[in-house]
Amino acid sequence: MKPNGFTLIELLIVVAIIGILAAIAVPNF
């Protein structure tokens, strides 16, 4: 485990996943 939270790459991956989920979820509501 790294002591300092997320790396830049991990942060970009998380943002990308959230963006994709939002793009899928929003039109369904």
N, CA, C and O atoms as a Tripos MOL2 file, in Angstrom:
@<TRIPOS>MOLECULE
protein
  116   115    29     0     0
PROTEIN
NO_CHARGES

@<TRIPOS>ATOM
      1 N           0.8500   -1.2000    0.0000 N.3       1 MET1
      2 CA          0.0000    0.0000    0.0000 C.3       1 MET1
      3 C           0.8810    1.2450    0.0000 C.2       1 MET1
      4 O           1.8690    1.3180    0.7300 O.2       1 MET1
      5 N           0.5220    2.2010   -0.8080 N.am      2 LYS2
      6 CA          1.2580    3.4640   -0.8380 C.3       2 LYS2
      7 C           0.7690    4.3710    0.2780 C.2       2 LYS2
      8 O          -0.4340    4.4180    0.5360 O.2       2 LYS2
      9 N           1.6570    5.0920    0.9470 N.am      3 PRO3
     10 CA          1.2480    5.9120    2.0970 C.3       3 PRO3
     11 C           0.4550    7.1530    1.7090 C.2       3 PRO3
     12 O          -0.3060    7.6810    2.5200 O.2       3 PRO3
     13 N           0.6270    7.6240    0.4710 N.am      4 ASN4
     14 CA          0.0590    8.9210    0.1090 C.3       4 ASN4
     15 C          -1.1290    8.7990   -0.8440 C.2       4 ASN4
     16 O          -1.1240    9.4030   -1.9170 O.2       4 ASN4
     17 N          -2.1380    8.0280   -0.4660 N.am      5 GLY5
     18 CA         -3.3940    7.9950   -1.2130 C.3       5 GLY5
     19 C          -3.2110    7.5940   -2.6670 C.2       5 GLY5
     20 O          -2.5140    6.6300   -2.9850 O.2       5 GLY5
     21 N          -3.8570    8.3620   -3.5460 N.am      6 PHE6
     22 CA         -3.8860    8.0150   -4.9580 C.3       6 PHE6
     23 C          -2.6770    8.5780   -5.6980 C.2       6 PHE6
     24 O          -2.1620    9.6460   -5.3650 O.2       6 PHE6
     25 N          -2.2410    7.8340   -6.7070 N.am      7 THR7
     26 CA         -1.3220    8.4010   -7.6830 C.3       7 THR7
     27 C          -2.1400    9.1050   -8.7540 C.2       7 THR7
     28 O          -3.3640    8.9830   -8.7950 O.2       7 THR7
     29 N          -1.4550    9.8430   -9.6200 N.am      8 LEU8
     30 CA         -2.1620   10.5750  -10.6700 C.3       8 LEU8
     31 C          -2.9060    9.6230  -11.5980 C.2       8 LEU8
     32 O          -4.0400    9.8960  -11.9920 O.2       8 LEU8
     33 N          -2.2700    8.5060  -11.9480 N.am      9 ILE9
     34 CA         -2.9110    7.5460  -12.8480 C.3       9 ILE9
     35 C          -4.1570    6.9540  -12.2080 C.2       9 ILE9
     36 O          -5.1940    6.8380  -12.8610 O.2       9 ILE9
     37 N          -4.0650    6.5810  -10.9370 N.am     10 GLU10
     38 CA         -5.2320    6.0300  -10.2410 C.3      10 GLU10
     39 C          -6.3570    7.0470  -10.1920 C.2      10 GLU10
     40 O          -7.5230    6.6990  -10.3760 O.2      10 GLU10
     41 N          -6.0090    8.3180   -9.9410 N.am     11 LEU11
     42 CA         -7.0240    9.3660   -9.8900 C.3      11 LEU11
     43 C          -7.7070    9.5170  -11.2440 C.2      11 LEU11
     44 O          -8.9280    9.6630  -11.3080 O.2      11 LEU11
     45 N          -6.9310    9.4830  -12.3280 N.am     12 LEU12
     46 CA         -7.5140    9.5890  -13.6630 C.3      12 LEU12
     47 C          -8.4340    8.4110  -13.9570 C.2      12 LEU12
     48 O          -9.4890    8.5900  -14.5640 O.2      12 LEU12
     49 N          -8.0480    7.2130  -13.5350 N.am     13 ILE13
     50 CA         -8.8850    6.0340  -13.7510 C.3      13 ILE13
     51 C         -10.2040    6.1710  -13.0000 C.2      13 ILE13
     52 O         -11.2670    5.8840  -13.5510 O.2      13 ILE13
     53 N         -10.1410    6.6070  -11.7450 N.am     14 VAL14
     54 CA        -11.3520    6.7810  -10.9460 C.3      14 VAL14
     55 C         -12.2730    7.8190  -11.5820 C.2      14 VAL14
     56 O         -13.4820    7.6080  -11.6730 O.2      14 VAL14
     57 N         -11.7010    8.9370  -12.0210 N.am     15 VAL15
     58 CA        -12.5070    9.9740  -12.6700 C.3      15 VAL15
     59 C         -13.1500    9.4380  -13.9440 C.2      15 VAL15
     60 O         -14.3130    9.7320  -14.2200 O.2      15 VAL15
     61 N         -12.4100    8.6580  -14.7200 N.am     16 ALA16
     62 CA        -12.9500    8.0880  -15.9480 C.3      16 ALA16
     63 C         -14.1110    7.1480  -15.6500 C.2      16 ALA16
     64 O         -15.1300    7.1920  -16.3400 O.2      16 ALA16
     65 N         -13.9740    6.3010  -14.6340 N.am     17 ILE17
     66 CA        -15.0410    5.3710  -14.2670 C.3      17 ILE17
     67 C         -16.2800    6.1310  -13.8120 C.2      17 ILE17
     68 O         -17.3940    5.8000  -14.2190 O.2      17 ILE17
     69 N         -16.0960    7.1460  -12.9740 N.am     18 ILE18
     70 CA        -17.2300    7.9480  -12.5100 C.3      18 ILE18
     71 C         -17.9200    8.6220  -13.6900 C.2      18 ILE18
     72 O         -19.1490    8.6590  -13.7580 O.2      18 ILE18
     73 N         -17.1330    9.1500  -14.6150 N.am     19 GLY19
     74 CA        -17.6970    9.7970  -15.7950 C.3      19 GLY19
     75 C         -18.5150    8.8360  -16.6430 C.2      19 GLY19
     76 O         -19.5950    9.1900  -17.1160 O.2      19 GLY19
     77 N         -18.0090    7.6230  -16.8390 N.am     20 ILE20
     78 CA        -18.7350    6.6240  -17.6230 C.3      20 ILE20
     79 C         -20.0240    6.2190  -16.9190 C.2      20 ILE20
     80 O         -21.0780    6.1410  -17.5500 O.2      20 ILE20
     81 N         -19.9480    5.9620  -15.6160 N.am     21 LEU21
     82 CA        -21.1440    5.5920  -14.8650 C.3      21 LEU21
     83 C         -22.1810    6.7050  -14.8950 C.2      21 LEU21
     84 O         -23.3750    6.4390  -15.0290 O.2      21 LEU21
     85 N         -21.7310    7.9520  -14.7730 N.am     22 ALA22
     86 CA        -22.6510    9.0880  -14.8250 C.3      22 ALA22
     87 C         -23.3060    9.1750  -16.2020 C.2      22 ALA22
     88 O         -24.5070    9.4260  -16.3020 O.2      22 ALA22
     89 N         -22.5280    8.9720  -17.2560 N.am     23 ALA23
     90 CA        -23.0600    9.0460  -18.6140 C.3      23 ALA23
     91 C         -24.1030    7.9560  -18.8640 C.2      23 ALA23
     92 O         -25.0540    8.1660  -19.6170 O.2      23 ALA23
     93 N         -23.9250    6.7970  -18.2340 N.am     24 ILE24
     94 CA        -24.8890    5.7040  -18.3780 C.3      24 ILE24
     95 C         -26.1170    5.9450  -17.5050 C.2      24 ILE24
     96 O         -27.2450    5.7030  -17.9350 O.2      24 ILE24
     97 N         -25.9020    6.4200  -16.2890 N.am     25 ALA25
     98 CA        -26.9840    6.5190  -15.3100 C.3      25 ALA25
     99 C         -27.9110    7.6960  -15.5820 C.2      25 ALA25
    100 O         -29.1270    7.5600  -15.4530 O.2      25 ALA25
    101 N         -27.3620    8.8500  -15.9550 N.am     26 VAL26
    102 CA        -28.1720   10.0670  -16.0780 C.3      26 VAL26
    103 C         -29.3220    9.9180  -17.0800 C.2      26 VAL26
    104 O         -30.4430   10.3010  -16.7470 O.2      26 VAL26
    105 N         -29.1050    9.3820  -18.2910 N.am     27 PRO27
    106 CA        -30.2380    9.2620  -19.2270 C.3      27 PRO27
    107 C         -31.3460    8.3290  -18.7470 C.2      27 PRO27
    108 O         -32.4650    8.3860  -19.2580 O.2      27 PRO27
    109 N         -31.0500    7.4750  -17.7770 N.am     28 ASN28
    110 CA        -32.0530    6.5280  -17.2980 C.3      28 ASN28
    111 C         -33.0090    7.1370  -16.2880 C.2      28 ASN28
    112 O         -34.0270    6.5290  -15.9570 O.2      28 ASN28
    113 N         -32.6970    8.3360  -15.7910 N.am     29 PHE29
    114 CA        -33.5450    8.9500  -14.7720 C.3      29 PHE29
    115 C         -34.4970    9.9640  -15.3750 C.2      29 PHE29
    116 O         -35.2850   10.5760  -14.6550 O.2      29 PHE29
@<TRIPOS>BOND
     1     1     2 1
     2     2     3 1
     3     3     4 2
     4     3     5 am
     5     5     6 1
     6     6     7 1
     7     7     8 2
     8     7     9 am
     9     9    10 1
    10    10    11 1
    11    11    12 2
    12    11    13 am
    13    13    14 1
    14    14    15 1
    15    15    16 2
    16    15    17 am
    17    17    18 1
    18    18    19 1
    19    19    20 2
    20    19    21 am
    21    21    22 1
    22    22    23 1
    23    23    24 2
    24    23    25 am
    25    25    26 1
    26    26    27 1
    27    27    28 2
    28    27    29 am
    29    29    30 1
    30    30    31 1
    31    31    32 2
    32    31    33 am
    33    33    34 1
    34    34    35 1
    35    35    36 2
    36    35    37 am
    37    37    38 1
    38    38    39 1
    39    39    40 2
    40    39    41 am
    41    41    42 1
    42    42    43 1
    43    43    44 2
    44    43    45 am
    45    45    46 1
    46    46    47 1
    47    47    48 2
    48    47    49 am
    49    49    50 1
    50    50    51 1
    51    51    52 2
    52    51    53 am
    53    53    54 1
    54    54    55 1
    55    55    56 2
    56    55    57 am
    57    57    58 1
    58    58    59 1
    59    59    60 2
    60    59    61 am
    61    61    62 1
    62    62    63 1
    63    63    64 2
    64    63    65 am
    65    65    66 1
    66    66    67 1
    67    67    68 2
    68    67    69 am
    69    69    70 1
    70    70    71 1
    71    71    72 2
    72    71    73 am
    73    73    74 1
    74    74    75 1
    75    75    76 2
    76    75    77 am
    77    77    78 1
    78    78    79 1
    79    79    80 2
    80    79    81 am
    81    81    82 1
    82    82    83 1
    83    83    84 2
    84    83    85 am
    85    85    86 1
    86    86    87 1
    87    87    88 2
    88    87    89 am
    89    89    90 1
    90    90    91 1
    91    91    92 2
    92    91    93 am
    93    93    94 1
    94    94    95 1
    95    95    96 2
    96    95    97 am
    97    97    98 1
    98    98    99 1
    99    99   100 2
   100    99   101 am
   101   101   102 1
   102   102   103 1
   103   103   104 2
   104   103   105 am
   105   105   106 1
   106   106   107 1
   107   107   108 2
   108   107   109 am
   109   109   110 1
   110   110   111 1
   111   111   112 2
   112   111   113 am
   113   113   114 1
   114   114   115 1
   115   115   116 2
@<TRIPOS>SUBSTRUCTURE
     1 MET1         2 RESIDUE 1 A MET
     2 LYS2         6 RESIDUE 1 A LYS
     3 PRO3        10 RESIDUE 1 A PRO
     4 ASN4        14 RESIDUE 1 A ASN
     5 GLY5        18 RESIDUE 1 A GLY
     6 PHE6        22 RESIDUE 1 A PHE
     7 THR7        26 RESIDUE 1 A THR
     8 LEU8        30 RESIDUE 1 A LEU
     9 ILE9        34 RESIDUE 1 A ILE
    10 GLU10       38 RESIDUE 1 A GLU
    11 LEU11       42 RESIDUE 1 A LEU
    12 LEU12       46 RESIDUE 1 A LEU
    13 ILE13       50 RESIDUE 1 A ILE
    14 VAL14       54 RESIDUE 1 A VAL
    15 VAL15       58 RESIDUE 1 A VAL
    16 ALA16       62 RESIDUE 1 A ALA
    17 ILE17       66 RESIDUE 1 A ILE
    18 ILE18       70 RESIDUE 1 A ILE
    19 GLY19       74 RESIDUE 1 A GLY
    20 ILE20       78 RESIDUE 1 A ILE
    21 LEU21       82 RESIDUE 1 A LEU
    22 ALA22       86 RESIDUE 1 A ALA
    23 ALA23       90 RESIDUE 1 A ALA
    24 ILE24       94 RESIDUE 1 A ILE
    25 ALA25       98 RESIDUE 1 A ALA
    26 VAL26      102 RESIDUE 1 A VAL
    27 PRO27      106 RESIDUE 1 A PRO
    28 ASN28      110 RESIDUE 1 A ASN
    29 PHE29      114 RESIDUE 1 A PHE
